Amino acid sequence: MEIRFFEQGPIRPPSEAQSLLVRVNRNCPWNKCAFCRTYKGTKFELRDVKEVKRDIDAIADIVTDLKELSFREGEGGQMTRRLLSLVYNRYHEEGYRRVAFWLYFGGKNVFLQDADPLIMKTEAMVEILSYLREKLKSVERITTYLRAKTACIKSEEDFKKLKEAGLSRIHMGLESGSDVVLQLVKKGVTKEEHIKAGRKIREANLSLCTYVMPGLGGKMYTHEHARETASVISAINPDFVRLRSLHVVKGTPLREMMEKNEFFPLTEDETVGEIREFIEQLQVVETTLVSDHILNLLEEVEGKIPQEKGKILEVIDKYFSLPEEERMVFQLGRRMGIYRGLGDLQDLETYLRLKTIVEEYRGADHGAFERYLNSVKDQFV
């Protein structure tokens, strides 16, 4: 097969794991958030529309090549498991593998990268969206990241045009609703701008998925962070709220602040407690809380709010009803990838094995267990 190249960026939301990634810009136009290292040391570049179109053409050509291969292999034009395996084993060009994977999962969803693609002029983005749907007929859903600051600049008419051109959902990282916390981590946006941005998107009938970062206020601002973030979510009423518990990663300004004792991160228990306070104060018409990230200790803390708020809080209360040692065993099991839910504690053999490790750390100096958990989490992000 002919080598066909198209660009892809470094990240996407976990919920877009089966989506085709199309790169509209490179890196992040803000790139100052104290908790993020993804684009540190890089320069923001807005790609030319013609360049993006060439990538879409390359993808469309790969789709055609793979369909022809499917017919030759007796798979009737479909991307079957056998054909996917064949593509991965026989053809080593990365673009073909990525498109084959996308087709295997239906070929319906596209995610536009990198950070904040809608910073592009609306007319240019409409052109890209229209071309994407023209060249890739199977596409039903197109999503992207957006900074609240950029959303505030866009008009309601801009968002309506984007929706008409094919944009389905916007992923927006709020992280916090507290102006104090937002300033602390150099988010570059205010509480009121978060609300203004979210409401604009909702009024255009675009699906809105927001991201909240439990623990971002540290010990000093934990209650304000929970309270003010709940206030923003309640004012916006997004379709989804996704939890992304903070882990202070190496190579970030927040890590430097932590090492200088200018920022004090929450423990596992404190983070769960903050999440409870956040959920308790939510006053939304209807939203779906999602805990789909490995850094979240309690994966079961999710559901529709307000309908299932009581059930969600019961999960947290069940966790806190456990003796301290059992909570530590669960923390260890979760961070080692052994546990997913509290029910996994019923596996006695695994529990006793993890308990032995916990006891060793409890016998060491104060803080040894938390340091170990943090070292494990360093491998996640």
VOKE-165351 format. One record per residue: residue in one letter; x, y, z negated of N, C-alpha, C in turn. Coordinates in steps of 0.05 Angstrom, whole numbers. Layout:
BEGIN
- A:X:Y:Z:X:Y:Z:X:Y:Z
...
! end
This chain:
BEGIN
- M:17:-24:0:0:0:0:17:25:0
- E:8:46:13:22:72:14:23:84:-14
- I:45:97:-20:47:111:-46:31:136:-45
- R:13:139:-64:-4:163:-65:-1:174:-94
- F:5:200:-96:11:211:-122:-10:232:-130
- F:-18:231:-156:-34:253:-167:-26:257:-196
- E:-27:281:-205:-18:288:-232:-38:281:-254
- Q:-28:273:-277:-45:271:-301:-29:282:-325
- G:-44:294:-343:-32:305:-367:-29:285:-390
- P:-20:294:-413:-13:276:-435:-36:267:-452
- I:-58:282:-455:-79:274:-474:-107:277:-463
- R:-125:263:-477:-154:265:-472:-168:256:-497
- P:-193:263:-500:-208:254:-524:-211:223:-524
- P:-211:211:-548:-215:181:-548:-241:172:-534
- S:-261:189:-534:-286:182:-521:-284:182:-491
- E:-262:193:-480:-258:194:-451:-238:173:-442
- A:-235:151:-458:-215:131:-452:-220:117:-425
- Q:-244:116:-416:-250:103:-391:-255:123:-368
- S:-249:148:-373:-253:169:-353:-228:172:-335
- L:-232:180:-311:-211:188:-293:-200:215:-302
- L:-174:219:-304:-163:244:-313:-153:260:-289
- V:-164:284:-286:-156:302:-264:-144:327:-276
- R:-119:333:-269:-105:356:-281:-110:382:-267
- V:-123:400:-281:-130:427:-269:-109:448:-277
- N:-98:445:-301:-76:463:-310:-56:446:-325
- R:-33:459:-329:-11:445:-344:-7:458:-371
- N:-9:441:-392:-3:450:-419:-25:468:-430
- C:-18:485:-450:-38:500:-465:-33:530:-463
- P:-53:547:-457:-49:576:-455:-44:589:-482
- W:-52:577:-504:-48:588:-530:-23:576:-543
- N:-23:551:-548:1:536:-556:14:546:-582
- K:-2:556:-600:9:567:-625:-3:553:-650
- C:-21:535:-647:-34:522:-670:-13:508:-687
- A:-13:513:-713:8:504:-730:8:474:-734
- F:-15:461:-729:-18:432:-733:-12:415:-708
- C:-7:428:-686:-5:413:-660:23:415:-648
- R:33:393:-638:59:393:-625:57:384:-596
- T:33:378:-586:30:366:-560:44:382:-538
- Y:41:408:-538:52:424:-516:75:442:-524
- K:85:438:-548:107:455:-558:131:453:-539
- G:143:476:-532:166:477:-515:159:476:-485
- T:133:478:-479:125:478:-451:113:504:-443
- K:111:509:-417:100:534:-406:73:528:-394
- F:54:545:-399:27:542:-387:27:549:-358
- E:15:532:-342:12:537:-313:-16:530:-304
- L:-28:549:-290:-54:545:-278:-49:534:-250
- R:-58:510:-244:-53:498:-218:-71:511:-196
- D:-60:512:-172:-74:524:-150:-97:505:-142
- V:-119:516:-133:-142:500:-125:-135:480:-103
- K:-119:489:-84:-110:471:-62:-95:447:-73
- E:-78:453:-93:-62:431:-105:-80:411:-119
- V:-100:420:-133:-118:402:-147:-134:386:-126
- K:-142:399:-105:-157:385:-83:-140:363:-71
- R:-114:368:-68:-96:348:-57:-96:323:-75
- D:-96:328:-101:-97:306:-120:-123:290:-117
- I:-145:305:-114:-171:292:-110:-172:275:-84
- D:-159:286:-63:-157:272:-38:-141:246:-42
- A:-119:248:-57:-103:224:-62:-119:203:-77
- I:-134:211:-97:-151:193:-112:-172:180:-94
- A:-184:196:-77:-205:185:-58:-192:165:-39
- D:-168:170:-30:-154:151:-12:-148:125:-27
- I:-140:127:-52:-135:103:-68:-160:87:-72
- V:-183:101:-77:-208:87:-79:-214:71:-53
- T:-209:84:-30:-214:70:-5:-195:46:-2
- D:-170:50:-9:-150:28:-7:-158:4:-25
- L:-167:10:-49:-175:-11:-67:-200:-25:-59
- K:-218:-11:-46:-243:-23:-36:-236:-42:-14
- E:-218:-34:4:-209:-51:26:-195:-76:15
- L:-179:-72:-5:-165:-95:-18:-186:-114:-30
- S:-206:-103:-42:-227:-119:-54:-241:-137:-34
- F:-247:-126:-11:-260:-142:10:-241:-164:20
- R:-215:-157:24:-196:-177:33:-192:-199:13
- E:-195:-193:-13:-192:-213:-34:-218:-228:-40
- G:-239:-222:-25:-264:-236:-28:-280:-226:-52
- E:-276:-201:-61:-290:-191:-84:-313:-172:-76
- G:-319:-170:-50:-342:-155:-40:-341:-125:-45
- G:-317:-114:-46:-315:-85:-50:-315:-76:-79
- Q:-318:-95:-98:-320:-88:-126:-293:-90:-140
- M:-290:-75:-161:-265:-77:-178:-271:-97:-200
- T:-265:-122:-195:-270:-143:-215:-245:-146:-233
- R:-249:-162:-254:-226:-167:-272:-203:-180:-258
- R:-209:-198:-240:-187:-212:-225:-172:-192:-207
- L:-187:-174:-194:-175:-155:-176:-159:-134:-193
- L:-169:-126:-216:-155:-108:-233:-128:-120:-241
- S:-128:-145:-249:-104:-159:-256:-84:-160:-233
- L:-95:-164:-209:-79:-166:-185:-65:-139:-180
- V:-80:-117:-183:-69:-91:-178:-47:-85:-199
- Y:-51:-92:-224:-31:-87:-245:-6:-103:-240
- N:-9:-128:-230:14:-146:-227:28:-142:-201
- R:13:-135:-180:26:-134:-154:34:-106:-145
- Y:18:-86:-152:24:-59:-143:32:-42:-167
- H:57:-33:-166:68:-20:-190:65:10:-190
- E:53:22:-169:50:51:-168:28:58:-188
- E:34:76:-206:17:83:-229:-10:93:-221
- G:-11:109:-200:-37:120:-191:-57:98:-184
- Y:-49:77:-171:-67:55:-164:-77:41:-189
- R:-60:37:-209:-69:24:-233:-89:41:-248
- R:-85:67:-249:-103:85:-263:-131:86:-250
- V:-131:87:-223:-156:88:-209:-170:61:-211
- A:-155:40:-209:-167:13:-211:-180:9:-238
- F:-167:19:-259:-178:17:-287:-204:33:-288
- W:-204:57:-276:-227:74:-276:-251:61:-261
- L:-245:49:-238:-266:36:-223:-277:11:-237
- Y:-259:-3:-251:-268:-26:-266:-289:-19:-287
- F:-286:5:-298:-306:14:-319:-328:31:-307
- G:-332:28:-281:-355:41:-268:-349:64:-250
- G:-326:77:-253:-319:99:-236:-338:122:-237
- K:-350:127:-260:-371:148:-262:-362:173:-277
- N:-342:171:-295:-335:193:-312:-308:205:-305
- V:-307:232:-306:-282:246:-300:-277:266:-322
- F:-252:268:-331:-244:287:-351:-223:306:-339
- L:-228:332:-341:-210:352:-330:-190:361:-351
- Q:-164:359:-345:-142:366:-363:-130:393:-355
- D:-111:404:-370:-101:397:-397:-119:412:-417
- A:-105:428:-434:-120:444:-453:-133:468:-438
- D:-158:473:-443:-172:497:-434:-173:501:-404
- P:-181:481:-388:-183:485:-359:-202:507:-350
- L:-222:513:-367:-242:533:-359:-231:562:-361
- I:-206:565:-369:-193:591:-368:-190:600:-339
- M:-191:581:-321:-191:586:-292:-216:603:-285
- K:-214:619:-264:-237:635:-255:-260:616:-249
- T:-284:624:-256:-308:606:-252:-311:598:-223
- E:-307:616:-205:-311:609:-176:-291:587:-168
- A:-267:588:-178:-247:568:-171:-254:541:-183
- M:-264:541:-208:-272:516:-221:-297:504:-207
- V:-315:521:-199:-339:511:-184:-330:498:-159
- E:-310:509:-145:-300:497:-121:-288:470:-126
- I:-273:467:-148:-261:441:-155:-282:421:-162
- L:-302:429:-178:-323:411:-186:-339:401:-162
- S:-345:419:-144:-360:412:-120:-345:393:-102
- Y:-319:398:-100:-302:381:-83:-299:353:-95
- L:-297:353:-121:-294:327:-136:-319:310:-131
- R:-342:321:-132:-367:306:-128:-371:298:-99
- E:-360:315:-81:-362:309:-53:-344:286:-45
- K:-320:285:-55:-300:265:-48:-304:238:-63
- L:-313:240:-88:-317:216:-105:-346:213:-111
- K:-360:199:-94:-390:198:-95:-400:184:-120
- S:-384:167:-132:-394:152:-155:-395:168:-181
- V:-382:192:-181:-380:208:-205:-408:218:-214
- E:-414:213:-239:-439:222:-251:-435:242:-274
- R:-411:242:-285:-407:258:-310:-379:270:-309
- I:-377:297:-312:-351:311:-313:-349:327:-339
- T:-327:323:-353:-324:336:-379:-296:350:-380
- T:-293:367:-400:-267:381:-403:-264:393:-431
- Y:-239:400:-438:-234:415:-462:-239:445:-457
- L:-245:460:-479:-249:489:-477:-243:502:-503
- R:-227:523:-503:-222:539:-527:-245:558:-531
- A:-253:562:-556:-275:580:-563:-269:609:-553
- K:-244:617:-554:-236:644:-545:-243:647:-515
- T:-237:627:-500:-244:628:-471:-274:628:-467
- A:-288:612:-482:-317:611:-480:-330:638:-485
- C:-318:653:-504:-329:680:-510:-326:699:-487
- I:-305:695:-471:-301:712:-448:-320:706:-425
- K:-326:680:-422:-345:671:-401:-373:681:-407
- S:-388:687:-386:-416:695:-389:-434:671:-389
- E:-459:675:-398:-478:653:-397:-482:644:-368
- E:-481:663:-350:-485:657:-321:-462:639:-311
- D:-437:644:-322:-414:627:-314:-419:598:-322
- F:-429:594:-346:-434:567:-356:-456:553:-340
- K:-476:569:-332:-498:558:-315:-487:549:-288
- K:-470:565:-277:-457:558:-251:-441:533:-253
- L:-426:531:-275:-409:507:-279:-427:482:-282
- K:-449:485:-296:-467:462:-299:-479:454:-272
- E:-487:473:-257:-499:468:-231:-479:454:-212
- A:-453:461:-216:-432:450:-199:-425:421:-207
- G:-434:413:-231:-429:385:-239:-417:381:-267
- L:-409:403:-281:-398:400:-308:-420:390:-327
- S:-413:369:-342:-433:356:-359:-430:363:-389
- R:-405:362:-398:-399:364:-426:-374:380:-431
- I:-374:395:-453:-350:410:-462:-341:399:-489
- H:-315:393:-491:-303:385:-517:-289:410:-528
- M:-297:419:-552:-286:443:-564:-276:438:-592
- G:-250:444:-596:-238:440:-622:-243:463:-640
- L:-261:460:-659:-265:481:-679:-244:480:-701
- E:-238:456:-709:-220:449:-731:-230:459:-758
- S:-237:485:-760:-247:497:-785:-266:520:-778
- G:-283:526:-798:-301:549:-795:-292:571:-813
- S:-271:567:-829:-262:587:-848:-242:606:-834
- D:-247:632:-836:-228:651:-824:-201:649:-837
- V:-201:644:-863:-175:642:-878:-159:618:-867
- V:-172:596:-864:-158:572:-854:-150:575:-825
- L:-168:587:-809:-162:591:-780:-137:609:-777
- Q:-135:629:-794:-112:647:-793:-87:633:-803
- L:-90:617:-824:-68:602:-836:-54:584:-815
- V:-71:570:-798:-60:551:-779:-57:564:-751
- K:-60:590:-749:-56:605:-724:-73:594:-701
- K:-98:589:-707:-117:579:-687:-123:600:-665
- G:-121:625:-672:-126:646:-653:-155:651:-646
- V:-173:645:-665:-201:649:-661:-214:653:-689
- T:-237:666:-690:-251:671:-715:-276:654:-717
- K:-287:654:-741:-312:639:-746:-334:649:-727
- E:-337:675:-725:-358:687:-708:-354:680:-679
- E:-329:679:-670:-324:671:-642:-331:642:-638
- H:-326:625:-658:-334:597:-656:-364:595:-651
- I:-379:610:-667:-408:609:-665:-418:620:-638
- K:-407:643:-630:-414:655:-605:-409:636:-582
- A:-385:623:-582:-378:604:-561:-397:581:-560
- G:-401:569:-583:-418:545:-584:-446:551:-574
- R:-457:573:-582:-485:580:-574:-487:585:-544
- K:-466:598:-533:-466:602:-504:-468:576:-489
- I:-452:557:-497:-451:531:-484:-478:517:-487
- R:-489:517:-511:-515:504:-515:-537:517:-499
- E:-537:543:-497:-558:557:-482:-557:551:-453
- A:-534:543:-443:-531:535:-415:-539:506:-411
- N:-548:493:-432:-557:464:-432:-534:445:-424
- L:-509:454:-431:-486:436:-429:-484:420:-455
- S:-476:395:-452:-471:379:-476:-446:389:-490
- L:-447:392:-516:-425:403:-531:-415:383:-553
- C:-390:377:-551:-377:359:-571:-356:375:-586
- T:-361:379:-612:-342:395:-628:-324:377:-645
- Y:-301:388:-652:-281:373:-668:-275:388:-694
- V:-276:373:-716:-271:384:-742:-248:369:-755
- M:-230:384:-769:-206:372:-780:-206:373:-810
- P:-217:352:-823:-217:351:-852:-188:352:-863
- G:-185:368:-884:-158:370:-896:-142:394:-886
- L:-152:408:-866:-136:430:-853:-131:453:-872
- G:-148:457:-892:-144:478:-911:-125:471:-934
- G:-117:446:-934:-99:437:-956:-114:438:-983
- K:-99:436:-1004:-111:436:-1031:-122:463:-1038
- M:-110:484:-1028:-118:511:-1036:-145:519:-1025
- Y:-151:511:-1000:-176:520:-987:-195:498:-981
- T:-193:475:-995:-209:452:-987:-239:458:-989
- H:-248:471:-1010:-277:476:-1013:-287:497:-993
- E:-271:518:-989:-278:538:-969:-279:526:-941
- H:-259:509:-935:-258:496:-909:-283:479:-904
- A:-291:463:-923:-314:446:-920:-339:463:-917
- R:-342:483:-934:-367:500:-935:-369:516:-909
- E:-348:530:-901:-350:547:-878:-351:532:-851
- T:-339:509:-851:-341:492:-827:-369:482:-823
- A:-381:474:-845:-409:465:-844:-427:488:-835
- S:-421:512:-843:-436:536:-836:-435:540:-805
- V:-411:537:-794:-408:540:-765:-424:519:-749
- I:-420:494:-758:-434:472:-744:-464:476:-746
- S:-474:485:-769:-503:489:-772:-513:511:-754
- A:-496:532:-750:-504:554:-733:-504:547:-703
- I:-487:528:-695:-484:520:-667:-503:498:-660
- N:-506:478:-678:-522:454:-673:-512:439:-648
- P:-486:430:-648:-475:416:-625:-487:388:-622
- D:-483:376:-599:-493:349:-595:-477:329:-612
- F:-451:334:-614:-433:316:-629:-414:331:-647
- V:-408:320:-670:-386:330:-687:-368:307:-692
- R:-343:309:-683:-323:288:-686:-303:295:-707
- L:-299:277:-726:-280:282:-748:-252:274:-739
- R:-232:291:-744:-204:286:-738:-188:293:-763
- S:-187:274:-782:-173:280:-807:-144:289:-803
- L:-136:309:-817:-109:320:-814:-87:301:-823
- H:-67:298:-806:-42:286:-815:-21:306:-805
- V:-5:316:-824:15:337:-817:39:323:-803
- V:40:326:-777:60:311:-762:87:326:-760
- K:108:311:-756:135:322:-753:135:340:-728
- G:152:361:-730:156:378:-707:135:400:-704
- T:119:405:-725:99:425:-724:105:447:-745
- P:95:472:-740:99:493:-761:86:485:-787
- L:64:470:-786:50:463:-811:68:444:-828
- R:83:427:-814:102:409:-828:123:425:-842
- E:133:446:-828:153:463:-840:142:477:-865
- M:117:486:-863:103:499:-886:101:479:-909
- M:95:454:-903:92:434:-923:119:429:-937
- E:140:427:-921:167:422:-933:177:445:-949
- K:166:469:-944:174:492:-960:155:497:-984
- N:137:478:-988:116:480:-1009:98:504:-1005
- E:92:510:-980:74:532:-973:47:520:-965
- F:46:494:-961:21:480:-954:21:453:-968
- F:-1:447:-982:-3:423:-998:-25:405:-986
- P:-18:384:-972:-39:367:-959:-55:352:-979
- L:-79:344:-971:-97:329:-988:-88:299:-989
- T:-95:286:-1010:-91:257:-1011:-114:244:-996
- E:-113:218:-993:-134:203:-979:-161:208:-993
- D:-161:205:-1020:-186:209:-1035:-196:237:-1032
- E:-178:257:-1033:-187:285:-1032:-199:291:-1004
- T:-187:279:-983:-198:283:-956:-226:272:-954
- V:-230:248:-965:-257:236:-964:-277:253:-980
- G:-268:264:-1002:-285:281:-1018:-292:306:-1003
- E:-273:317:-988:-279:341:-972:-299:335:-950
- I:-297:312:-938:-316:304:-917:-344:302:-929
- R:-345:291:-953:-372:289:-966:-384:317:-970
- E:-368:335:-980:-377:363:-984:-386:375:-958
- F:-371:371:-937:-378:382:-911:-405:371:-901
- I:-409:344:-903:-433:332:-893:-457:341:-910
- E:-453:342:-936:-475:350:-954:-486:377:-948
- Q:-468:395:-938:-477:423:-933:-486:428:-905
- L:-485:408:-888:-495:411:-860:-525:416:-860
- Q:-534:436:-845:-562:442:-842:-567:445:-812
- V:-569:423:-798:-572:423:-769:-599:413:-761
- V:-608:420:-737:-633:409:-726:-628:380:-720
- E:-607:374:-705:-599:347:-700:-571:346:-687
- T:-554:331:-698:-528:326:-686:-519:298:-693
- T:-499:288:-679:-488:261:-684:-460:264:-695
- L:-455:254:-719:-429:254:-731:-414:229:-722
- V:-390:232:-712:-374:210:-702:-347:209:-716
- S:-339:185:-724:-313:181:-738:-296:161:-721
- D:-288:169:-697:-276:151:-678:-246:155:-675
- H:-232:163:-696:-203:166:-694:-189:151:-716
- I:-167:140:-710:-152:122:-728:-144:137:-754
- L:-141:163:-753:-133:178:-777:-156:181:-797
- N:-181:175:-789:-203:176:-808:-203:151:-825
- L:-203:154:-851:-202:131:-869:-227:114:-867
- L:-250:127:-867:-276:113:-867:-289:115:-839
- E:-285:94:-823:-296:93:-796:-327:93:-797
- E:-338:83:-819:-367:80:-821:-382:106:-827
- V:-367:127:-831:-380:153:-837:-389:166:-811
- E:-411:156:-800:-421:167:-775:-451:161:-773
- G:-464:176:-756:-493:172:-752:-506:199:-746
- K:-532:198:-742:-548:222:-736:-554:238:-761
- I:-551:264:-758:-557:282:-781:-578:302:-771
- P:-600:306:-786:-604:299:-814:-615:271:-820
- Q:-624:257:-799:-639:232:-803:-623:212:-820
- E:-597:209:-816:-582:188:-830:-562:200:-849
- K:-566:225:-857:-547:237:-876:-544:221:-902
- G:-567:212:-913:-566:197:-937:-550:172:-935
- K:-554:158:-912:-539:133:-908:-509:138:-905
- I:-502:159:-892:-474:166:-888:-461:172:-915
- L:-474:188:-931:-464:195:-958:-461:171:-976
- E:-479:151:-972:-477:126:-988:-451:111:-982
- V:-441:113:-957:-416:99:-951:-393:112:-967
- I:-393:139:-969:-373:153:-984:-376:147:-1014
- D:-400:147:-1023:-404:141:-1052:-396:113:-1059
- K:-401:94:-1040:-392:66:-1045:-362:65:-1047
- Y:-348:80:-1030:-319:81:-1031:-310:91:-1058
- F:-322:113:-1067:-313:125:-1093:-321:109:-1117
- S:-340:90:-1113:-348:73:-1136:-328:51:-1140
- L:-310:46:-1121:-289:26:-1125:-268:35:-1145
- P:-257:16:-1160:-234:23:-1178:-211:35:-1161
- E:-194:50:-1174:-172:63:-1160:-155:43:-1144
- E:-149:21:-1156:-132:1:-1143:-145:-10:-1118
- E:-171:-14:-1119:-185:-24:-1095:-185:-3:-1073
- R:-188:22:-1080:-187:43:-1060:-159:44:-1048
- M:-139:40:-1063:-111:40:-1053:-107:16:-1034
- V:-118:-7:-1041:-117:-31:-1024:-130:-25:-997
- F:-154:-12:-999:-168:-6:-974:-152:14:-957
- Q:-141:34:-970:-125:54:-956:-102:40:-941
- L:-88:22:-955:-66:8:-943:-75:-9:-920
- G:-97:-24:-924:-107:-42:-903:-116:-26:-878
- R:-128:-3:-883:-137:13:-861:-113:25:-845
- R:-94:34:-860:-70:47:-846:-53:26:-832
- M:-54:1:-841:-39:-20:-828:-55:-33:-805
- G:-79:-24:-801:-96:-34:-779:-109:-61:-786
- I:-110:-68:-811:-122:-93:-820:-152:-89:-826
- Y:-159:-67:-839:-186:-62:-846:-199:-41:-827
- R:-225:-44:-823:-240:-24:-808:-263:-13:-825
- G:-274:-29:-842:-296:-20:-859:-293:-31:-888
- L:-309:-20:-906:-307:-29:-934:-314:-58:-938
- G:-330:-69:-921:-337:-98:-923:-313:-116:-919
- D:-292:-106:-907:-268:-122:-902:-254:-129:-928
- L:-260:-114:-950:-248:-120:-976:-256:-148:-986
- Q:-277:-159:-975:-287:-185:-984:-269:-208:-976
- D:-251:-203:-957:-231:-224:-949:-210:-227:-972
- L:-214:-246:-989:-198:-248:-1013:-168:-252:-1008
- E:-162:-269:-988:-133:-275:-982:-119:-249:-973
- T:-132:-234:-955:-120:-209:-946:-118:-189:-968
- Y:-139:-188:-984:-140:-169:-1006:-117:-173:-1026
- L:-112:-198:-1033:-91:-205:-1052:-63:-198:-1041
- R:-60:-203:-1015:-34:-197:-1002:-29:-167:-1003
- L:-50:-151:-997:-47:-122:-997:-43:-112:-1025
- K:-57:-124:-1044:-56:-116:-1072:-27:-118:-1083
- T:-13:-139:-1074:14:-143:-1083:32:-119:-1074
- I:27:-110:-1050:43:-87:-1039:36:-62:-1055
- V:10:-58:-1060:1:-35:-1075:14:-34:-1103
- E:14:-57:-1116:26:-59:-1143:55:-51:-1143
- E:69:-59:-1122:98:-52:-1120:101:-21:-1119
- Y:84:-8:-1103:86:21:-1101:77:35:-1126
- R:57:24:-1140:48:36:-1165:69:35:-1186
- G:87:15:-1184:109:13:-1203:132:31:-1197
- A:131:43:-1173:153:61:-1165:147:90:-1175
- D:162:110:-1165:157:137:-1174:131:148:-1164
- H:121:169:-1178:96:181:-1171:97:192:-1142
- G:78:186:-1126:77:195:-1099:88:176:-1078
- A:100:154:-1087:113:135:-1068:92:123:-1050
- F:69:116:-1060:48:104:-1044:38:123:-1022
- E:33:148:-1029:24:168:-1010:45:172:-988
- R:70:173:-997:92:177:-977:93:154:-958
- Y:88:129:-968:88:106:-950:65:108:-930
- L:42:115:-940:19:117:-922:24:138:-900
- N:36:160:-908:42:182:-889:62:172:-868
- S:81:156:-876:101:145:-857:88:127:-837
- V:67:112:-845:52:96:-827:36:113:-808
- K:24:134:-818:7:152:-801:24:167:-781
- D:50:171:-788:68:184:-769:69:170:-742
- Q:64:144:-743:65:127:-719:40:130:-702
- F:19:141:-714:-7:143:-700:-8:166:-681
- V:6:188:-687:3:213:-672:30:224:-665
! end
